[in-house]
Amino acid sequence: MLNMSFSCLVGDSSTKELSNRIQMRNGVSRGRSHIVPENFDPRPSPSSIQGSSKWDDLPLELLLDIIRRVEAGETSWPARRDVVACAAVCRSWRDTVKQLVRTPEQCGLITFPMSLKQPGPRNEPIQCFIRRDRATSTYLLYLGLTPALAGDASKLLLAAKKVRKATRTEFLISLAVDRLSRASNTYVGKLSSNFLGTKFSVYDAQPYDSTNKPITKFGSKNSSPAVKSKVAVISYELNVLRTKGPRRMHCTMISIPSSAVEEDGTAPTPPTFPDQTNDDSTGNKHENEPLESSVFEKRDPLILRNKTPRWHEQLQCWCLNFKGRVTVASVKNFQLAVDSSRNGVAQDDVILQFGKIGKDIFTMDYRYPLSAFQAFAICLSSFDTKPACE
């Protein structure tokens, strides 16, 4: 009974009716180009509430049992969209989903858009892959082991577009591949380089800190893309002598305290369903305040550094143990771990690894305390040209 599908629980006709109403309310289909077609607010409109009493009036015990079975049984995409559909039925269903669905750190699953801003699991990484389209300068992040294994079931998580400017390069990051614009409400953030391509800044369009309210609401149409919300800095060391060897990089995670990787430490985790009752004026109070001047700079940030590869004399190349997840040698390949010399924490666990497995196909595996958005932004920095670092 645990693997009973959503349609078996509520009936095929009811499932179809529910699915159609959700899609009509949002005005979009649940294609692979969007993570969730809910416009980031699964609460129904007043008109839909009036017409959904048969769903709203279910006994609490039955409702808990239904959603618990759906959540436990649908653990992979596209089947997991049934969990999202449950949250979009009405207020009581949404509250129940909010009670039962856990964060990626707790369950290792990505369900809602906000899951992309929440830390990954502590023990096992979330495995993803990135597909590069050279013709359109776009980069697509999918959930899954590899394109061959994921097939049509691969779930698009984030999309990015590379934009070259006179003095820098930018990667605009969005939830939708067809809306890669800062003006879109699917805009998530960006990665911006310096002139030499040796330093990159990650900006979050919806920054969150547990001690403050979010500066803007996730997916809000009123969010300002000009808000300076720097959450990380990625630096590549200059290779002045032009010696042969791998790139050297370190990442300063401004939004993550160094204490997050200590025993019983925690990383900032935005709620899956942000409080929508807050007055907009409250959220706009910090709208023009740079994140660097906020609470983030008042604590020691987590610093990550790439693991030094070893030279393989027989193969005549630099090697890292990617445990089979990387199969093609590339200067872009890297593994990140906590910089013990800067954080005072002795850890050798790989927090993020990225590498090539085929033509324009790369794997990305991340875990706590990084989120999918942060990990994707760091990996995007590896795609930019860095003649001064190689």
Secondary structure as UniProt FT lines:
FT   TURN            2..3
FT   HELIX           6..10
FT   HELIX           12..26
FT   TURN            32..33
FT   TURN            37..40
FT   HELIX           46..50
FT   HELIX           53..56
FT   HELIX           60..73
FT   TURN            77..80
FT   HELIX           81..87
FT   HELIX           91..100
FT   HELIX           104..107
FT   HELIX           113..117
FT   STRAND          126..133
FT   TURN            134..137
FT   STRAND          138..143
FT   HELIX           147..150
FT   HELIX           151..153
FT   STRAND          155..164
FT   STRAND          169..174
FT   TURN            177..178
FT   TURN            182..183
FT   TURN            185..186
FT   STRAND          187..193
FT   TURN            195..196
FT   STRAND          199..204
FT   TURN            210..211
FT   TURN            218..219
FT   TURN            221..222
FT   TURN            225..226
FT   STRAND          230..236
FT   TURN            240..241
FT   STRAND          249..257
FT   HELIX           258..261
FT   TURN            263..264
FT   TURN            276..277
FT   HELIX           280..283
FT   HELIX           284..286
FT   TURN            287..288
FT   HELIX           291..293
FT   HELIX           295..298
FT   STRAND          301..306
FT   STRAND          310..312
FT   TURN            313..316
FT   STRAND          317..319
FT   TURN            323..324
FT   TURN            331..332
FT   STRAND          334..338
FT   HELIX           340..343
FT   STRAND          352..358
FT   TURN            359..360
FT   STRAND          361..366
FT   TURN            368..369
FT   HELIX           372..381
FT   TURN            382..383
FT   HELIX           387..389
//
